[in-house]
Amino acid sequence: MRTWKPSWRWLRAGGAGALLAVVGCATGNEQFGPQVKGSSTTLSSSVSIYRDLLSPYGDWFELPEVGWVWKPYEEQVGRDFVPYASFGQWRLSDWGWTFDTDLEWGWAAFHYGRWFVTPAHGWVWWPDDEWAPSWVDWRWGDGHIGWQPQPVPGQQVRRPWTFVASSDFVSPDVSRFLVPPDQEATLASKTQPVGERVMGRTGQWNAGPTGEEVAQVLGEPVPRTGPLAPPTGQPPLTGSSASR
């Protein structure tokens, strides 16, 4: 099983730039990352964007009602893989918490689309074309912080909560500190939803707890990304709003 080391792969040409090359569109300085032209794309279009790029790292298959999904190879990520936890670290960006990973496909599956669990296949990823720092919702309280992948639009799918002690939240390879799954329901009842909703092109992401809240718990500044250009549809940040 591979180990994790910090990387900014999702900001490099091997990530967002690769998707731009595939979809054949260019973005100006007012946009961050590959936002496919047009107001929306079909699921088949989203699959075609990622199919060849992600095929070396996992299998594509079709699920009833949901459509095409992708699952990373178990021999590469291990049987205990959890999205937004394995092989990475949470960092604060100008637009909310983002998952920093050196997984070759992390630029796609942690910034586009949705994750959910199926009984037969475990965690799988549903592709979409809109970027966000992370597509998760957040809970906070009782000394813990938790996150849950947002649902596939229009679908009822299983999306377990992942919880860690607040003091472990920004630790590298945060999966080492996950609370056992059998405590999920208890912690969900002891925590409260947290985070500002941010409107994207077609969806809304959750910015999560503020950096100040997390820093107060940690007793030290939180790890941050470098400056990011605003996502499509978002105005540039002022100095005060960028330091959230």
N, C-alpha and C positions, 0 to 999 in steps of 0.2 A: 504494500500500500504506500502510495507516494506521500511525501511530506510537503508542507506548505512553506513558502517564503514570500514576503511582500513583493508586489509587482503592480505596475499601473498599466497592465496589458489592455484594459478596456478603453484607455485613452490613446492607444497607439494605433499605427496604421494596420497592424495585424488584427485589430478589433473593429472599431467603428469604420475605419477606412476600407477594410475588406468588404463590409456590407455595402458601402457606397459604391464600390466598384461593381458589385453584383447587380444592384438595382439601377445603376446607371444614372444616379442623380447627384447633384452637388448642393452643398449647403453653404450659405454665407456666414459671416461672423455673428449674425443675429440668431443663428441656430446652433444647438449642440447636438452632435451625433446625427445618425442617419434617420431622418424622418421622411418616409417614402412619400412621393408627391401624390396629391389627391386627398380628399377628405377621409377616405377609408380604403381598405383593401380587403379582398376576400381571404378566407382561410387558406385556400389553395395558393394564393399569391404569397402569403406569409410563409407557407411551407417552401415554396420555390426559392425564396430569399435565402433560407438557412440550410436547405437540404444538403447540398454538397459541402458546405462549410462545416457542418456539425457531424456529417456521416463518419468521419474518421474516429470520432470520440463516443459514438453511441448508435442506437438503433431507432429507426423511424417505424411506426406502425399506426394503424387506424383504430380508434375506439368508437363504439356506437354512440351517437348523439354528440360527442365532442369533436370527432374528426381526427386528423393526424397529430400525433404527439411524438416526442423524442425522449429517450431514456439513456443516460450516460452508461457506458460499459462498466459493469460491476468490477471487473478485474482492474480497472483504472481508479475507481473511486471507493471501492469497498462496499460491503453489504450494509454498513451502518451510515451511508451517505445521507446527509440532511442538507437541502438547499439553504443558502444564506447562513450556514453554520460551518460546514466542512471546508477545509482548505482555505480559510480566509479570515478577515478581520473587519469589523465595522469601523468606518471612519465617517466623520461629519463633512459633508460638502455644503456648498452654498444653497443647495436645494433639498437638503435632508440627508438622512443617513444612507450610506452606500456601502456595498460589500466589496472590499478589495481582495482579489484573489489572483493567483497565477495560473489557474486552470485555463487551458487554451481556448475554451469555449465560454468562459465566464463573462466576456464582454457582451455576449448575446443573452444567455439564459438568466443572468442576474439583473439585466436592465431592460429587457423586452419580455413580453409574454407572461405566463402564469405557471406556477407549480401546483400540483395537487397529487394526492395519493390514490392509487387504485388497489383493490385487494389482490389482483393477480400480478401486478408489475411494480408495486411500490411507488416511489416518487417518479413522476413524469412531468415533462415540460410541454406546455401548449404555446405555439409560436404566435407572435404578434409583431407589429411594426412600429410601435410607439415607445420611445425611450423614457425611462424614469430612473432616478437614483436607485430605487428598489421598489418593487411592486408588493409591498407588505403592509399590513396594519399592525398597530402596536398596543401593548398594555403595559402598565407601570404601577408599582405599589408593593407593599409588604416586603421590601428589600429585593424585589425581582423586576426584571424587564422581560417581556415576551414579544414575539413577532409571529405573524401568520400570513402566508401568501394570500393575496387577494384572489377572489374567485374568477374563474373563466366567465366572461360576460354571458349572462343568460343561462348558466349551468349550475346545478347543485352538485358540487364535488367535495370530497373530503380534504380538509386543509388543516392539519394539526397545528396547534400552537407549539412554539419552541421557547422555553424559558431558561434563563440563567440568573444567577445572583447579579444584582446591579453592579457590584464591584468587579465582576468578570466580563462585563459586556463588551469592552473594547480590547480584550485580550487577543493576541494572535492565535489562530486556529481555535476559535471560540468553541468549537464542537467538543473540546476536552472538558468543558465546564457545564454541559447541558444537564438540566434537571431531568431525572428519569421520567419517561412518558406517562407513567401511572400517576404522576402528580399534576398532570396538565389540567384536569378539571378543577382540582382544589385551587391551584394558582389562578386560573381564569376567574374564579369566584372572588378571589382576594385582591385582584388588581383591577384597574380602571382603564378604559380607552384613553389614549394620549396621542397628541400630534395634530398639526394643522393639515387640512386637506388642501392640496394644490391642484388646480385645474390644468390638465394638459390639453392636447389636441382633441382627443376623444375620451380619455379616461381621467381619473383623479388618483394621484398618489398621496401617501401619508408621510409627512416630513418627520414624524416621530418626536420623541422628547427633545427639548432644546439642548444645545451644547452646554448651556449654563446649568441646567438641571443635572445632567450627567456629570459634569465637572465637579459640582458640589458634592455628589456622592463619592466620587473617586478621590477628591482632595487634590486634584491636579488637572491640567488642561487635557482636553480630549484630542485624540489624533485626528488630523484633518487631511482632506485631499488638497490638491492645488486649486487655483482659481478655475472655475468652469464658466463657459459662455452659457447664457440662459437657454433652456429648452424652448422648442417651438411654442410661440404664443405667450412667452413670459417676457416681461420688460427687464432690462438690465438692473442689477441690484445696486442700491446705494451703499455707502460705507457702513451705515448703521444696520441695514437689513442683512448685509453679507456676514455680519459677525454674530448671528443668532446663536 
